[in-house]
Amino acid sequence: MKRYSPLALFFGLALPALLGPGILPGCKTQKAQHTIGLALDVGGRGDQSFNDGALRGLETMAAGVRYTARGYEPVPDAAYQQLELHPPHLALPKPLVLSGKAQEDYEPNLQLLVDQGSELVIAVGFMMEPATRAVAARNPAAKFLLLDSPVLDASGKPVVAPNVRSVVFKEHEGSFLAGALAAELSRTGKIGFVGGMQLPLIRKFEVGYRAGARSVAPHVEVLVAYTGTFDDEKKGVEIGQDLYGRGCDIVFHAAGLDGLGVIKAAQQANQLVIGVDSDQAQVAPKNVLTSMVKHVDAAVYGAAKDLLEGHFTGGDLVLGLKEGGVGLAPLGAGADPGALADVEKLKDAIIAGKILVPATLDELAKFQAPSPATLGLAHAVAASK
Amino acid sequence: MSEVLPQPGLELQPRSLRARLFSAAREPLWAALLAVTASLTFSFFAILATGKDPVAGYGYLVSGALGGPGPIGETAIKGAVLILTGLSVAVAFVVGLFNIGAEGQLIWGALAAAVAGRALDLPAFLQLPCCVLAACLAGGLWGLVPALLKVRRGVHEVISTILLNWIAIHLVHGWLVAGPLAAGSSSSSISVAGTANIRASAFLPRLLTGSRLDLGFPLALAVAAAVWFLLTRTRRGFEWRAVGSGAEAAYASGIPAARRICEAMFLSGALAGLAGGLLVLGTEHKYPGVFRTGYGFDGIAVALIGGGTAAGTAVAGLFFGALRAGATRLQLVGIHPSFAELIQGVAVLLVAAPRLFAPLLAKLRGRPRALAPEALESAKP
């Protein structure tokens, strides 16, 4: 008898389960009650950065629920008030969230969200662009929010799809402020940048950061390194250790999950680190100087709100400092009020259009740093003397 | 059930770990089937233990794998790739090599398909075959490297293929696709990851409306049949097997063993390269910026469950393809999609573990047995 028990178990339990959708009335694939679906890329939940920013926008701000170890739970009002942005709750049911395990899963995942009755499907990350384009064309009645990339045609030119809203951020503007702050606060004269993969998107962070550092303190050296991935915390630790070992005292990361490793390296070296996308202060309160916040949450919230109010439109949105799409999180450890005053002045200059922040390496090569004196940056002039 | 090995005397000699792992060809199919069902059952209770509904979960798993043309297409895409990487591992094992390098070979195949699909501009009937050949060639050449290292310098292929995987990953992902072959120039601020799109004439034609089922699936099945024929019905296949059973004996009887090893490893690499080519030509239509598949590593599992035979590998590849395709829908009932990997992992463990401990079990029982059901029982977690 013993030897057959797995088989017996199979016929007793697993087989009905396998045939479930056909013979058991209770688990027919029915249209769920969800109105909003969110598809994440391979980075997935738990990066405490980009993906989680989108989730927070949808879950906490829009739906008023939060994913915890026990599943979805409502957020208490007190906790809600502590969020950086706390607009009114929207009357949304729990969101439906799918993570992709491989790149070829994006398209079926988006289609599945449409099939499950999602009125708004949110594609998190530019890597979902081809899949979003395909699924949006196939389902003209469904609405899509694509983050970090415009919709492109086959030759790579941006086009407008009537049912897709795309939101792109001016990460270079926020990174400019991060670079300026880091350069002013650096005691060693060396600051670092850790990128994930070498993509135009991540270059925007690097280029903005370098331009910002150059604008306030041309003598400060910026060491740049890329991990080549977005989901390998170990790599982030290694590269972070390397940069701190080479004399950097402040490192900015734009490396997704790898960035958590950079923060760990900062803790080990007892140095400062600048977080990215979400405010990462809670990851290492003593070491996170600030974070270059990208308000993915606000973009998601806005789209959900427009959907509920019936005026969701397609088209491209570009969110920079002026629109409140990017910015620095409140300063944490080691901040000098003088430096912060300079950062505020730089921010005003960018918003007023007096500084055009470069976004690519070519633009960085041509970038003329504004004279600190004309902008009235007391701290920067002192530092560069 | 209590089958004795064909040559019972052989069992008394110590067999290498590798030989024991892949000895499944001599074992009945039900051993693999039992492992898979036991694993499904185990995972059923594991899901139950997390407080989720395993019945609904398995229902979604099946509907995500087989429920309609769309899901069937996804199963076919993944199944085709897994069949090919599984065959890659199985073919290398025929000449006695453990190819852990399918992942790297797959990456080169995918890149070659993406480059050829873009750079070539041939008539439609030539474009696709040339891209497929480019994928095979690239994978094959990368597979040839460990073979040459092995026969010329005696480098163990497990070491060299693992290292070559990393070389391929870093060369392709860290440099080629991010640098010289990237689609966007440095002046572009639009984020496109990966290489430029291939020409439409290089797309694998899709066979079913409402589904991404493409020509890759029948191609993979045809390749599996061809591999079966090559290994079991041709002189070359016989010589490969002779080399696998004992390279020196084969050499002594006039078979150029080193050459046969290189040939088989080239084919092994070509199969993995083709798998990568199918992904690029079928669904991605470019080399994507993030190309993380694990298909190459899963090929080892597929070949293990499939018992190292072409037919077994094809069935196992399809099964794991379905599992992967259906796993996404587990999230609809709040189950983490990694449970599909649990099913796969436990099944591999159940197939592999009894073989690892076969000599010990045989000793305990006092008679030479290859694999008894009791062995499976005791290995169950």
Interface residues (C-beta under 8 A of the other chain):
Chain A: K2 R3 S5 P6 L7 L9 F10 L13 A14 P16 A17 L18 L19 G20 P21 L24 G26 C27 T29 A32 D41 V42 G71 L96 V97 L98 S99 G100 K101 A102 Q103 E104 D105 E107 P108 N109 Q111 L112 Q116 F126 M127 E129 P130 D148 S149 P150 L152 A154 G156 P158 M197 Q198 L199 P200 L201 R203 K204 Y226 G228 F230 A359 T360 L361 D362 E363
Chain B: L34 T37 A38 L40 T41 F44 D53 P54 V55 A56 G57 Y58 G59 Y60 V62 S63 G64 G67 G70 P71 E74 I77 K78 H170 H173 G174 A178 G179 A183 G184 S186 S187 S188 S189 I190 S191 V192 A193 A196 N197 R212 L279 T283 E284 H285 P288 G289 V290 F291 R292 T293 G294 R324 A325 A327 T328 R329 Q331 L332 G334 P337 P373 E374 L376 E377 K380
